[in-house]
Amino acid sequence: MYVVTVLLLCVVLPVGSVIVDRATAHAAMPFLALLGAWFVFWSGGVRLVLAGGRQLIQPRFTLKQIFNIASDDPLPIVQELGVANLAAGVAATASIAFPSFVPPMAIVGAIFYGAAGIRHLGDSHRNTNQNLAMATDL
């Protein structure tokens, strides 16, 4: 389920939204601006809202599946990460209604995902979920 969700939010839905939007309402909008707006909404917004919610409710998933940590000691830290993800995700999701949010949330997303992807690169014992997280982060 994790793989399907990440691929939908990072590839299928942003590209599909651009295609639909380009064919209908925003034919005159520059392609890269349209692509950026939908990536901010789906990948930076919806993905982080879902991740943040899951980290608040099921922090063990992130510990075990993403960070390969069996201990429950870091659960409060994962939940704090969930709050940060949720906050950033809500702002990025709001960018669809407030286009002026797109550039700053794109910067937030680039820094967040770039740093996370680089961190995953340093882990030589990545599992499938970690590889997917790294690839879509980068």
Disulfide bonds with the S-S distance in Angstrom:
none
